Amino acid sequence: MLKNYFTVALRNLLRYKGYSTISVLGLSIGIACCILILLYVQDELSYDQFHEKHDRIYRLVESATIAGRPIEAAVTPPPWAPALAKEYPGIEAFTRIKPPNSRWLIRYMDNRFYEKHFVFADSSVFDVFTLPLVLGNAENGLG
């Protein structure tokens, strides 16, 4: 029975080549789109899942309208974090992270150098995030 179905399908593919090409092409494009969407959704849902407390970490986002266009950005004034932690008892810990705007002049003892990939963070960053360290430990790294 199954052999008969394949025989009929093959005959129709060979007899109606134009329709068959369009059908097979449409099916392959549809499957490719579904796979790409599935991979995108899987990547978005796995974002920052390596942190131990990933289910309790939230990001503060500010919504604004500038020049008639709505904008959402994860940039908020630094005093908001302590004020929100004081106002809402459900906030266990917070950390503020400032990404680099340009390069910074770093001085350590007699050494001076410019660093481009420098990030400012609160000392509580290791209480919130599980970040691997190259050297040292998290307990006294930023203390």
N, CA, C and O atoms as CSV, one atom per row, in Angstrom:
chain,resi,resn,atom,element,x,y,z
A,1,MET,N,N,0.825,-1.199,0.000
A,1,MET,CA,C,0.000,0.000,0.000
A,1,MET,C,C,0.871,1.266,0.000
A,1,MET,O,O,0.619,2.218,-0.739
A,2,LEU,N,N,1.894,1.241,0.847
A,2,LEU,CA,C,2.775,2.395,0.931
A,2,LEU,C,C,3.560,2.569,-0.376
A,2,LEU,O,O,3.813,3.695,-0.805
A,3,LYS,N,N,3.940,1.459,-1.000
A,3,LYS,CA,C,4.657,1.513,-2.268
A,3,LYS,C,C,3.788,2.153,-3.350
A,3,LYS,O,O,4.291,2.881,-4.206
A,4,ASN,N,N,2.499,1.885,-3.309
A,4,ASN,CA,C,1.560,2.459,-4.272
A,4,ASN,C,C,1.491,3.983,-4.116
A,4,ASN,O,O,1.438,4.703,-5.113
A,5,TYR,N,N,1.491,4.481,-2.868
A,5,TYR,CA,C,1.449,5.926,-2.634
A,5,TYR,C,C,2.698,6.616,-3.207
A,5,TYR,O,O,2.602,7.675,-3.828
A,6,PHE,N,N,3.850,6.010,-2.993
A,6,PHE,CA,C,5.081,6.591,-3.531
A,6,PHE,C,C,5.093,6.586,-5.058
A,6,PHE,O,O,5.584,7.527,-5.681
A,7,THR,N,N,4.560,5.540,-5.653
A,7,THR,CA,C,4.503,5.452,-7.113
A,7,THR,C,C,3.623,6.559,-7.679
A,7,THR,O,O,4.003,7.227,-8.640
A,8,VAL,N,N,2.454,6.753,-7.088
A,8,VAL,CA,C,1.526,7.797,-7.550
A,8,VAL,C,C,2.140,9.183,-7.332
A,8,VAL,O,O,2.016,10.053,-8.193
A,9,ALA,N,N,2.796,9.395,-6.199
A,9,ALA,CA,C,3.423,10.688,-5.922
A,9,ALA,C,C,4.539,10.976,-6.922
A,9,ALA,O,O,4.667,12.103,-7.400
A,10,LEU,N,N,5.339,9.973,-7.238
A,10,LEU,CA,C,6.426,10.151,-8.192
A,10,LEU,C,C,5.889,10.453,-9.590
A,10,LEU,O,O,6.437,11.303,-10.292
A,11,ARG,N,N,4.820,9.762,-10.000
A,11,ARG,CA,C,4.219,10.029,-11.314
A,11,ARG,C,C,3.704,11.460,-11.394
A,11,ARG,O,O,3.900,12.140,-12.401
A,12,ASN,N,N,3.034,11.924,-10.316
A,12,ASN,CA,C,2.503,13.296,-10.313
A,12,ASN,C,C,3.636,14.333,-10.318
A,12,ASN,O,O,3.521,15.376,-10.962
A,13,LEU,N,N,4.724,14.045,-9.601
A,13,LEU,CA,C,5.864,14.968,-9.603
A,13,LEU,C,C,6.466,15.091,-11.001
A,13,LEU,O,O,6.834,16.186,-11.426
A,14,LEU,N,N,6.565,13.973,-11.711
A,14,LEU,CA,C,7.151,13.997,-13.049
A,14,LEU,C,C,6.200,14.556,-14.097
A,14,LEU,O,O,6.645,15.183,-15.059
A,15,ARG,N,N,4.916,14.342,-13.932
A,15,ARG,CA,C,3.936,14.814,-14.913
A,15,ARG,C,C,3.724,16.317,-14.799
A,15,ARG,O,O,3.664,16.999,-15.822
A,16,TYR,N,N,3.608,16.857,-13.583
A,16,TYR,CA,C,3.351,18.288,-13.361
A,16,TYR,C,C,4.601,18.923,-12.737
A,16,TYR,O,O,4.631,19.209,-11.540
A,17,LYS,N,N,5.617,19.136,-13.555
A,17,LYS,CA,C,6.905,19.608,-13.057
A,17,LYS,C,C,6.840,21.029,-12.489
A,17,LYS,O,O,7.474,21.314,-11.473
A,18,GLY,N,N,6.097,21.905,-13.119
A,18,GLY,CA,C,5.990,23.293,-12.647
A,18,GLY,C,C,5.328,23.374,-11.282
A,18,GLY,O,O,5.855,24.004,-10.365
A,19,TYR,N,N,4.165,22.732,-11.149
A,19,TYR,CA,C,3.454,22.734,-9.870
A,19,TYR,C,C,4.266,22.015,-8.795
A,19,TYR,O,O,4.284,22.431,-7.636
A,20,SER,N,N,4.932,20.942,-9.186
A,20,SER,CA,C,5.739,20.182,-8.226
A,20,SER,C,C,6.900,21.017,-7.719
A,20,SER,O,O,7.206,20.998,-6.527
A,21,THR,N,N,7.552,21.753,-8.619
A,21,THR,CA,C,8.669,22.599,-8.217
A,21,THR,C,C,8.210,23.681,-7.251
A,21,THR,O,O,8.867,23.940,-6.242
A,22,ILE,N,N,7.078,24.315,-7.561
A,22,ILE,CA,C,6.540,25.358,-6.690
A,22,ILE,C,C,6.163,24.772,-5.332
A,22,ILE,O,O,6.443,25.380,-4.299
A,23,SER,N,N,5.540,23.617,-5.322
A,23,SER,CA,C,5.128,22.988,-4.064
A,23,SER,C,C,6.326,22.589,-3.219
A,23,SER,O,O,6.355,22.864,-2.019
A,24,VAL,N,N,7.299,21.954,-3.818
A,24,VAL,CA,C,8.479,21.510,-3.065
A,24,VAL,C,C,9.275,22.720,-2.579
A,24,VAL,O,O,9.761,22.724,-1.448
A,25,LEU,N,N,9.412,23.738,-3.413
A,25,LEU,CA,C,10.118,24.949,-3.019
A,25,LEU,C,C,9.395,25.648,-1.863
A,25,LEU,O,O,10.033,26.075,-0.901
A,26,GLY,N,N,8.093,25.762,-1.955
A,26,GLY,CA,C,7.321,26.384,-0.875
A,26,GLY,C,C,7.410,25.599,0.420
A,26,GLY,O,O,7.520,26.181,1.500
A,27,LEU,N,N,7.360,24.278,0.314
A,27,LEU,CA,C,7.478,23.440,1.503
A,27,LEU,C,C,8.852,23.584,2.143
A,27,LEU,O,O,8.959,23.677,3.365
A,28,SER,N,N,9.906,23.603,1.326
A,28,SER,CA,C,11.254,23.728,1.882
A,28,SER,C,C,11.478,25.097,2.504
A,28,SER,O,O,12.140,25.192,3.538
A,29,ILE,N,N,10.951,26.153,1.913
A,29,ILE,CA,C,11.073,27.494,2.498
A,29,ILE,C,C,10.309,27.560,3.815
A,29,ILE,O,O,10.791,28.148,4.783
A,30,GLY,N,N,9.128,26.965,3.857
A,30,GLY,CA,C,8.338,26.946,5.086
A,30,GLY,C,C,9.039,26.196,6.209
A,30,GLY,O,O,9.060,26.661,7.349
A,31,ILE,N,N,9.608,25.047,5.897
A,31,ILE,CA,C,10.326,24.281,6.918
A,31,ILE,C,C,11.557,25.043,7.391
A,31,ILE,O,O,11.849,25.065,8.586
A,32,ALA,N,N,12.285,25.671,6.457
A,32,ALA,CA,C,13.468,26.452,6.826
A,32,ALA,C,C,13.095,27.629,7.734
A,32,ALA,O,O,13.797,27.912,8.705
A,33,CYS,N,N,11.995,28.311,7.421
A,33,CYS,CA,C,11.545,29.426,8.269
A,33,CYS,C,C,11.154,28.940,9.656
A,33,CYS,O,O,11.477,29.583,10.654
A,34,CYS,N,N,10.463,27.809,9.724
A,34,CYS,CA,C,10.073,27.258,11.026
A,34,CYS,C,C,11.299,26.908,11.861
A,34,CYS,O,O,11.322,27.167,13.064
A,35,ILE,N,N,12.314,26.323,11.238
A,35,ILE,CA,C,13.532,25.965,11.962
A,35,ILE,C,C,14.248,27.220,12.457
A,35,ILE,O,O,14.725,27.254,13.592
A,36,LEU,N,N,14.327,28.257,11.608
A,36,LEU,CA,C,14.981,29.501,12.025
A,36,LEU,C,C,14.227,30.182,13.168
A,36,LEU,O,O,14.848,30.687,14.103
A,37,ILE,N,N,12.909,30.199,13.102
A,37,ILE,CA,C,12.114,30.786,14.184
A,37,ILE,C,C,12.288,29.990,15.468
A,37,ILE,O,O,12.415,30.571,16.546
A,38,LEU,N,N,12.296,28.673,15.363
A,38,LEU,CA,C,12.496,27.821,16.530
A,38,LEU,C,C,13.862,28.074,17.165
A,38,LEU,O,O,13.963,28.164,18.389
A,39,LEU,N,N,14.919,28.192,16.351
A,39,LEU,CA,C,16.250,28.472,16.881
A,39,LEU,C,C,16.320,29.845,17.535
A,39,LEU,O,O,16.977,30.002,18.564
A,40,TYR,N,N,15.658,30.837,16.961
A,40,TYR,CA,C,15.638,32.175,17.541
A,40,TYR,C,C,14.936,32.181,18.894
A,40,TYR,O,O,15.443,32.757,19.857
A,41,VAL,N,N,13.777,31.545,18.969
A,41,VAL,CA,C,13.020,31.491,20.223
A,41,VAL,C,C,13.797,30.725,21.283
A,41,VAL,O,O,13.824,31.123,22.448
A,42,GLN,N,N,14.420,29.640,20.889
A,42,GLN,CA,C,15.216,28.860,21.838
A,42,GLN,C,C,16.384,29.684,22.370
A,42,GLN,O,O,16.701,29.606,23.557
A,43,ASP,N,N,17.021,30.464,21.515
A,43,ASP,CA,C,18.128,31.314,21.952
A,43,ASP,C,C,17.642,32.412,22.892
A,43,ASP,O,O,18.298,32.707,23.891
A,44,GLU,N,N,16.513,33.011,22.585
A,44,GLU,CA,C,15.975,34.071,23.441
A,44,GLU,C,C,15.558,33.537,24.809
A,44,GLU,O,O,15.747,34.215,25.819
A,45,LEU,N,N,14.998,32.337,24.853
A,45,LEU,CA,C,14.568,31.769,26.123
A,45,LEU,C,C,15.739,31.253,26.950
A,45,LEU,O,O,15.603,31.080,28.161
A,46,SER,N,N,16.871,31.006,26.328
A,46,SER,CA,C,18.027,30.508,27.065
A,46,SER,C,C,18.968,31.634,27.479
A,46,SER,O,O,20.040,31.370,28.024
A,47,TYR,N,N,18.592,32.868,27.232
A,47,TYR,CA,C,19.446,34.014,27.535
A,47,TYR,C,C,19.675,34.119,29.037
A,47,TYR,O,O,18.716,34.143,29.808
A,48,ASP,N,N,20.920,34.181,29.455
A,48,ASP,CA,C,21.324,34.311,30.860
A,48,ASP,C,C,20.822,33.177,31.746
A,48,ASP,O,O,20.608,33.394,32.938
A,49,GLN,N,N,20.631,32.004,31.218
A,49,GLN,CA,C,20.171,30.869,32.014
A,49,GLN,C,C,21.304,30.225,32.804
A,49,GLN,O,O,21.043,29.346,33.626
A,50,PHE,N,N,22.546,30.630,32.585
A,50,PHE,CA,C,23.667,30.019,33.284
A,50,PHE,C,C,23.832,30.564,34.697
A,50,PHE,O,O,24.572,29.986,35.492
A,51,HIS,N,N,23.160,31.665,35.027
A,51,HIS,CA,C,23.232,32.199,36.383
A,51,HIS,C,C,22.455,31.298,37.331
A,51,HIS,O,O,21.396,30.781,36.974
A,52,GLU,N,N,22.983,31.106,38.548
A,52,GLU,CA,C,22.316,30.233,39.516
A,52,GLU,C,C,20.935,30.753,39.903
A,52,GLU,O,O,20.010,29.964,40.094
A,53,LYS,N,N,20.788,32.057,40.018
A,53,LYS,CA,C,19.511,32.661,40.440
A,53,LYS,C,C,18.787,33.311,39.269
A,53,LYS,O,O,18.159,34.356,39.435
A,54,HIS,N,N,18.868,32.705,38.090
A,54,HIS,CA,C,18.311,33.328,36.882
A,54,HIS,C,C,16.810,33.557,36.961
A,54,HIS,O,O,16.294,34.465,36.310
A,55,ASP,N,N,16.107,32.762,37.736
A,55,ASP,CA,C,14.656,32.942,37.839
A,55,ASP,C,C,14.278,34.104,38.754
A,55,ASP,O,O,13.108,34.483,38.807
A,56,ARG,N,N,15.246,34.679,39.479
A,56,ARG,CA,C,14.966,35.796,40.384
A,56,ARG,C,C,15.663,37.079,39.953
A,56,ARG,O,O,15.679,38.051,40.708
A,57,ILE,N,N,16.236,37.100,38.763
A,57,ILE,CA,C,16.934,38.288,38.275
A,57,ILE,C,C,16.028,39.045,37.309
A,57,ILE,O,O,15.478,38.467,36.371
A,58,TYR,N,N,15.881,40.335,37.551
A,58,TYR,CA,C,15.075,41.189,36.695
A,58,TYR,C,C,15.910,42.376,36.251
A,58,TYR,O,O,16.839,42.798,36.940
A,59,ARG,N,N,15.566,42.899,35.104
A,59,ARG,CA,C,16.270,44.049,34.550
A,59,ARG,C,C,15.315,45.228,34.511
A,59,ARG,O,O,14.186,45.110,34.035
A,60,LEU,N,N,15.770,46.354,35.010
A,60,LEU,CA,C,14.956,47.558,35.040
A,60,LEU,C,C,15.080,48.277,33.703
A,60,LEU,O,O,16.182,48.607,33.263
A,61,VAL,N,N,13.936,48.517,33.061
A,61,VAL,CA,C,13.914,49.154,31.743
A,61,VAL,C,C,13.054,50.404,31.843
A,61,VAL,O,O,11.980,50.387,32.444
A,62,GLU,N,N,13.530,51.469,31.257
A,62,GLU,CA,C,12.800,52.730,31.248
A,62,GLU,C,C,12.135,52.915,29.892
A,62,GLU,O,O,12.781,52.792,28.851
A,63,SER,N,N,10.847,53.211,29.910
A,63,SER,CA,C,10.099,53.488,28.688
A,63,SER,C,C,9.880,54.994,28.592
A,63,SER,O,O,9.468,55.635,29.558
A,64,ALA,N,N,10.158,55.543,27.427
A,64,ALA,CA,C,10.007,56.985,27.230
A,64,ALA,C,C,9.563,57.246,25.803
A,64,ALA,O,O,9.679,56.383,24.932
A,65,THR,N,N,9.057,58.437,25.579
A,65,THR,CA,C,8.697,58.874,24.234
A,65,THR,C,C,9.551,60.098,23.907
A,65,THR,O,O,9.442,61.144,24.547
A,66,ILE,N,N,10.393,59.940,22.905
A,66,ILE,CA,C,11.283,61.028,22.503
A,66,ILE,C,C,10.996,61.360,21.048
A,66,ILE,O,O,11.085,60.499,20.173
A,67,ALA,N,N,10.657,62.597,20.803
A,67,ALA,CA,C,10.318,63.089,19.471
A,67,ALA,C,C,9.176,62.280,18.859
A,67,ALA,O,O,9.167,62.006,17.659
A,68,GLY,N,N,8.217,61.906,19.698
A,68,GLY,CA,C,7.052,61.174,19.219
A,68,GLY,C,C,7.283,59.690,18.983
A,68,GLY,O,O,6.381,58.992,18.521
A,69,ARG,N,N,8.466,59.202,19.291
A,69,ARG,CA,C,8.770,57.776,19.085
A,69,ARG,C,C,8.973,57.095,20.433
A,69,ARG,O,O,9.744,57.584,21.259
A,70,PRO,N,N,8.298,55.981,20.669
A,70,PRO,CA,C,8.513,55.268,21.940
A,70,PRO,C,C,9.871,54.563,21.937
A,70,PRO,O,O,10.263,53.933,20.955
A,71,ILE,N,N,10.570,54.686,23.054
A,71,ILE,CA,C,11.897,54.089,23.195
A,71,ILE,C,C,11.949,53.351,24.525
A,71,ILE,O,O,11.514,53.872,25.552
A,72,GLU,N,N,12.478,52.151,24.498
A,72,GLU,CA,C,12.733,51.400,25.723
A,72,GLU,C,C,14.230,51.181,25.839
A,72,GLU,O,O,14.869,50.704,24.902
A,73,ALA,N,N,14.788,51.532,26.992
A,73,ALA,CA,C,16.223,51.386,27.197
A,73,ALA,C,C,16.488,50.912,28.614
A,73,ALA,O,O,15.762,51.265,29.544
A,74,ALA,N,N,17.523,50.116,28.773
A,74,ALA,CA,C,17.907,49.627,30.092
A,74,ALA,C,C,18.883,50.596,30.736
A,74,ALA,O,O,19.860,50.187,31.363
A,75,VAL,N,N,18.612,51.871,30.575
A,75,VAL,CA,C,19.441,52.922,31.149
A,75,VAL,C,C,18.553,53.729,32.083
A,75,VAL,O,O,17.607,54.384,31.646
A,76,THR,N,N,18.865,53.678,33.362
A,76,THR,CA,C,18.090,54.408,34.359
A,76,THR,C,C,19.055,55.171,35.258
A,76,THR,O,O,20.235,54.828,35.326
A,77,PRO,N,N,18.576,56.186,35.939
A,77,PRO,CA,C,19.452,56.933,36.850
A,77,PRO,C,C,19.978,56.031,37.974
A,77,PRO,O,O,19.227,55.209,38.499
A,78,PRO,N,N,21.239,56.168,38.346
A,78,PRO,CA,C,21.823,55.311,39.384
A,78,PRO,C,C,21.111,55.338,40.737
A,78,PRO,O,O,21.085,54.303,41.402
A,79,PRO,N,N,20.534,56.451,41.185
A,79,PRO,CA,C,19.872,56.428,42.499
A,79,PRO,C,C,18.582,55.602,42.546
A,79,PRO,O,O,18.066,55.339,43.632
A,80,TRP,N,N,18.057,55.191,41.396
A,80,TRP,CA,C,16.818,54.423,41.401
A,80,TRP,C,C,16.966,53.088,42.127
A,80,TRP,O,O,16.050,52.680,42.842
A,81,ALA,N,N,18.083,52.406,41.963
A,81,ALA,CA,C,18.249,51.077,42.552
A,81,ALA,C,C,18.133,51.105,44.071
A,81,ALA,O,O,17.333,50.342,44.614
A,82,PRO,N,N,18.892,51.952,44.800
A,82,PRO,CA,C,18.721,51.954,46.249
A,82,PRO,C,C,17.347,52.449,46.690
A,82,PRO,O,O,16.811,51.993,47.700
A,83,ALA,N,N,16.782,53.385,45.928
A,83,ALA,CA,C,15.454,53.892,46.282
A,83,ALA,C,C,14.393,52.804,46.117
A,83,ALA,O,O,13.513,52.667,46.968
A,84,LEU,N,N,14.466,52.030,45.034
A,84,LEU,CA,C,13.503,50.946,44.834
A,84,LEU,C,C,13.700,49.831,45.850
A,84,LEU,O,O,12.722,49.251,46.322
A,85,ALA,N,N,14.946,49.520,46.195
A,85,ALA,CA,C,15.203,48.483,47.198
A,85,ALA,C,C,14.675,48.898,48.572
A,85,ALA,O,O,14.230,48.060,49.356
A,86,LYS,N,N,14.730,50.188,48.848
A,86,LYS,CA,C,14.212,50.699,50.127
A,86,LYS,C,C,12.678,50.694,50.126
A,86,LYS,O,O,12.051,50.430,51.152
A,87,GLU,N,N,12.087,50.985,48.971
A,87,GLU,CA,C,10.632,51.103,48.852
A,87,GLU,C,C,9.927,49.742,48.761
A,87,GLU,O,O,8.831,49.576,49.296
A,88,TYR,N,N,10.544,48.782,48.094
A,88,TYR,CA,C,9.931,47.471,47.876
A,88,TYR,C,C,10.705,46.404,48.639
A,88,TYR,O,O,11.859,46.131,48.309
A,89,PRO,N,N,10.093,45.797,49.652
A,89,PRO,CA,C,10.812,44.800,50.458
A,89,PRO,C,C,11.110,43.503,49.705
A,89,PRO,O,O,11.928,42.711,50.173
A,90,GLY,N,N,10.489,43.264,48.578
A,90,GLY,CA,C,10.734,42.043,47.811
A,90,GLY,C,C,12.064,42.040,47.085
A,90,GLY,O,O,12.500,40.992,46.609
A,91,ILE,N,N,12.713,43.174,46.989
A,91,ILE,CA,C,14.013,43.252,46.316
A,91,ILE,C,C,15.079,42.780,47.301
A,91,ILE,O,O,15.350,43.445,48.301
A,92,GLU,N,N,15.676,41.635,47.013
A,92,GLU,CA,C,16.677,41.048,47.901
A,92,GLU,C,C,18.030,41.738,47.756
A,92,GLU,O,O,18.691,42.037,48.750
A,93,ALA,N,N,18.431,41.986,46.526
A,93,ALA,CA,C,19.722,42.621,46.259
A,93,ALA,C,C,19.626,43.326,44.911
A,93,ALA,O,O,18.760,43.017,44.092
A,94,PHE,N,N,20.510,44.256,44.701
A,94,PHE,CA,C,20.560,44.949,43.413
A,94,PHE,C,C,22.005,45.219,43.065
A,94,PHE,O,O,22.880,45.235,43.930
A,95,THR,N,N,22.234,45.426,41.810
A,95,THR,CA,C,23.545,45.835,41.348
A,95,THR,C,C,23.366,46.773,40.169
A,95,THR,O,O,22.431,46.637,39.380
A,96,ARG,N,N,24.262,47.709,40.065
A,96,ARG,CA,C,24.236,48.662,38.958
A,96,ARG,C,C,25.481,48.442,38.116
A,96,ARG,O,O,26.583,48.280,38.641
A,97,ILE,N,N,25.293,48.438,36.807
A,97,ILE,CA,C,26.400,48.206,35.888
A,97,ILE,C,C,26.443,49.353,34.892
A,97,ILE,O,O,25.431,49.696,34.281
A,98,LYS,N,N,27.610,49.938,34.733
A,98,LYS,CA,C,27.777,51.025,33.770
A,98,LYS,C,C,28.735,50.561,32.677
A,98,LYS,O,O,29.919,50.342,32.936
A,99,PRO,N,N,28.226,50.411,31.461
A,99,PRO,CA,C,29.101,49.990,30.361
A,99,PRO,C,C,30.019,51.131,29.936
A,99,PRO,O,O,29.770,52.294,30.252
A,100,PRO,N,N,31.074,50.784,29.220
A,100,PRO,CA,C,32.017,51.839,28.825
A,100,PRO,C,C,31.451,52.729,27.729
A,100,PRO,O,O,30.800,52.251,26.799
A,101,ASN,N,N,31.705,54.016,27.847
A,101,ASN,CA,C,31.340,54.964,26.793
A,101,ASN,C,C,32.516,55.200,25.865
A,101,ASN,O,O,32.345,55.425,24.667
A,102,SER,N,N,33.684,55.148,26.420
A,102,SER,CA,C,34.908,55.340,25.644
A,102,SER,C,C,36.011,54.604,26.385
A,102,SER,O,O,35.737,53.679,27.150
A,103,ARG,N,N,37.221,54.995,26.169
A,103,ARG,CA,C,38.308,54.345,26.886
A,103,ARG,C,C,38.608,55.105,28.169
A,103,ARG,O,O,38.391,56.314,28.253
A,104,TRP,N,N,39.103,54.392,29.157
A,104,TRP,CA,C,39.373,54.970,30.467
A,104,TRP,C,C,40.862,54.855,30.772
A,104,TRP,O,O,41.503,53.863,30.424
A,105,LEU,N,N,41.399,55.872,31.421
A,105,LEU,CA,C,42.784,55.829,31.871
A,105,LEU,C,C,42.806,55.122,33.221
A,105,LEU,O,O,42.196,55.587,34.184
A,106,ILE,N,N,43.499,54.015,33.284
A,106,ILE,CA,C,43.576,53.208,34.504
A,106,ILE,C,C,44.974,53.374,35.089
A,106,ILE,O,O,45.977,53.291,34.380
A,107,ARG,N,N,45.019,53.611,36.404
A,107,ARG,CA,C,46.293,53.708,37.103
A,107,ARG,C,C,46.335,52.650,38.191
A,107,ARG,O,O,45.437,52.563,39.029
A,108,TYR,N,N,47.384,51.854,38.166
A,108,TYR,CA,C,47.616,50.868,39.203
A,108,TYR,C,C,49.078,50.956,39.597
A,108,TYR,O,O,49.965,50.586,38.828
A,109,MET,N,N,49.317,51.446,40.789
A,109,MET,CA,C,50.670,51.715,41.294
A,109,MET,C,C,51.373,52.683,40.329
A,109,MET,O,O,50.931,53.820,40.163
A,110,ASP,N,N,52.448,52.244,39.704
A,110,ASP,CA,C,53.165,53.117,38.767
A,110,ASP,C,C,52.737,52.893,37.324
A,110,ASP,O,O,53.222,53.582,36.427
A,111,ASN,N,N,51.857,51.966,37.089
A,111,ASN,CA,C,51.418,51.634,35.726
A,111,ASN,C,C,50.215,52.480,35.336
A,111,ASN,O,O,49.300,52.685,36.133
A,112,ARG,N,N,50.228,52.966,34.107
A,112,ARG,CA,C,49.101,53.710,33.537
A,112,ARG,C,C,48.832,53.154,32.143
A,112,ARG,O,O,49.748,52.965,31.342
A,113,PHE,N,N,47.563,52.899,31.876
A,113,PHE,CA,C,47.206,52.393,30.552
A,113,PHE,C,C,45.748,52.720,30.277
A,113,PHE,O,O,44.968,52.974,31.195
A,114,TYR,N,N,45.397,52.710,29.006
A,114,TYR,CA,C,44.019,52.946,28.590
A,114,TYR,C,C,43.328,51.606,28.397
A,114,TYR,O,O,43.883,50.680,27.806
A,115,GLU,N,N,42.116,51.525,28.903
A,115,GLU,CA,C,41.328,50.297,28.793
A,115,GLU,C,C,40.026,50.637,28.076
A,115,GLU,O,O,39.314,51.559,28.474
A,116,LYS,N,N,39.719,49.889,27.021
A,116,LYS,CA,C,38.490,50.135,26.259
A,116,LYS,C,C,37.315,49.324,26.800
A,116,LYS,O,O,36.189,49.821,26.846
A,117,HIS,N,N,37.560,48.115,27.199
A,117,HIS,CA,C,36.485,47.216,27.640
A,117,HIS,C,C,36.443,47.179,29.164
A,117,HIS,O,O,36.760,46.165,29.784
A,118,PHE,N,N,36.055,48.278,29.740
A,118,PHE,CA,C,36.042,48.449,31.181
A,118,PHE,C,C,34.606,48.676,31.606
A,118,PHE,O,O,33.909,49.487,30.997
A,119,VAL,N,N,34.148,47.988,32.627
A,119,VAL,CA,C,32.771,48.108,33.086
A,119,VAL,C,C,32.785,48.430,34.573
A,119,VAL,O,O,33.482,47.778,35.350
A,120,PHE,N,N,32.014,49.435,34.964
A,120,PHE,CA,C,31.855,49.763,36.371
A,120,PHE,C,C,30.665,48.974,36.915
A,120,PHE,O,O,29.626,48.874,36.263
A,121,ALA,N,N,30.828,48.416,38.112
A,121,ALA,CA,C,29.742,47.649,38.725
A,121,ALA,C,C,29.799,47.821,40.234
A,121,ALA,O,O,30.851,48.121,40.798
A,122,ASP,N,N,28.651,47.626,40.883
A,122,ASP,CA,C,28.607,47.626,42.338
A,122,ASP,C,C,29.322,46.389,42.865
A,122,ASP,O,O,29.535,45.422,42.135
A,123,SER,N,N,29.688,46.434,44.133
A,123,SER,CA,C,30.345,45.274,44.731
A,123,SER,C,C,29.383,44.103,44.897
A,123,SER,O,O,29.818,42.981,45.155
A,124,SER,N,N,28.103,44.344,44.755
A,124,SER,CA,C,27.108,43.270,44.883
A,124,SER,C,C,26.874,42.524,43.567
A,124,SER,O,O,25.958,41.706,43.484
A,125,VAL,N,N,27.678,42.790,42.548
A,125,VAL,CA,C,27.462,42.158,41.247
A,125,VAL,C,C,27.611,40.636,41.344
A,125,VAL,O,O,26.929,39.904,40.627
A,126,PHE,N,N,28.502,40.150,42.230
A,126,PHE,CA,C,28.683,38.707,42.369
A,126,PHE,C,C,27.618,38.083,43.265
A,126,PHE,O,O,27.483,36.859,43.291
A,127,ASP,N,N,26.856,38.897,44.003
A,127,ASP,CA,C,25.719,38.377,44.760
A,127,ASP,C,C,24.533,38.110,43.846
A,127,ASP,O,O,23.720,37.226,44.117
A,128,VAL,N,N,24.436,38.869,42.770
A,128,VAL,CA,C,23.306,38.748,41.844
A,128,VAL,C,C,23.622,37.787,40.703
A,128,VAL,O,O,22.824,36.904,40.388
A,129,PHE,N,N,24.787,37.962,40.087
A,129,PHE,CA,C,25.153,37.177,38.912
A,129,PHE,C,C,26.194,36.119,39.254
A,129,PHE,O,O,27.020,36.308,40.147
A,130,THR,N,N,26.142,35.014,38.536
A,130,THR,CA,C,27.158,33.977,38.650
A,130,THR,C,C,28.128,34.176,37.489
A,130,THR,O,O,27.887,33.719,36.371
A,131,LEU,N,N,29.218,34.860,37.775
A,131,LEU,CA,C,30.196,35.186,36.739
A,131,LEU,C,C,31.493,34.432,37.020
A,131,LEU,O,O,31.998,34.461,38.142
A,132,PRO,N,N,32.031,33.760,36.009
A,132,PRO,CA,C,33.304,33.061,36.235
A,132,PRO,C,C,34.457,34.066,36.327
A,132,PRO,O,O,34.517,35.028,35.561
A,133,LEU,N,N,35.348,33.834,37.253
A,133,LEU,CA,C,36.501,34.702,37.431
A,133,LEU,C,C,37.747,34.026,36.882
A,133,LEU,O,O,37.931,32.818,37.036
A,134,VAL,N,N,38.592,34.806,36.246
A,134,VAL,CA,C,39.845,34.276,35.724
A,134,VAL,C,C,40.840,34.068,36.858
A,134,VAL,O,O,41.582,33.086,36.872
A,135,LEU,N,N,40.848,35.013,37.822
A,135,LEU,CA,C,41.810,34.966,38.901
A,135,LEU,C,C,41.156,35.511,40.164
A,135,LEU,O,O,40.394,36.475,40.083
A,136,GLY,N,N,41.422,34.938,41.305
A,136,GLY,CA,C,40.889,35.417,42.570
A,136,GLY,C,C,39.549,34.792,42.889
A,136,GLY,O,O,39.142,33.807,42.274
A,137,ASN,N,N,38.863,35.384,43.870
A,137,ASN,CA,C,37.534,34.891,44.226
A,137,ASN,C,C,36.567,36.056,44.378
A,137,ASN,O,O,36.984,37.206,44.518
A,138,ALA,N,N,35.287,35.754,44.351
A,138,ALA,CA,C,34.256,36.784,44.351
A,138,ALA,C,C,34.076,37.432,45.714
A,138,ALA,O,O,33.586,38.558,45.799
A,139,GLU,N,N,34.461,36.745,46.782
A,139,GLU,CA,C,34.244,37.284,48.121
A,139,GLU,C,C,35.067,38.554,48.388
A,139,GLU,O,O,34.565,39.507,48.983
A,140,ASN,N,N,36.320,38.560,47.949
A,140,ASN,CA,C,37.141,39.739,48.207
A,140,ASN,C,C,37.621,40.423,46.933
A,140,ASN,O,O,38.541,41.240,46.974
A,141,GLY,N,N,37.007,40.097,45.810
A,141,GLY,CA,C,37.429,40.683,44.533
A,141,GLY,C,C,37.101,42.159,44.420
A,141,GLY,O,O,37.894,42.926,43.875
A,142,LEU,N,N,35.948,42.572,44.924
A,142,LEU,CA,C,35.545,43.986,44.804
A,142,LEU,C,C,35.370,44.641,46.160
A,142,LEU,O,O,34.933,45.790,46.235
A,143,GLY,N,N,35.695,43.951,47.213
A,143,GLY,CA,C,35.460,44.428,48.579
A,143,GLY,C,C,36.198,45.649,48.890
A,143,GLY,O,O,36.098,46.165,50.003
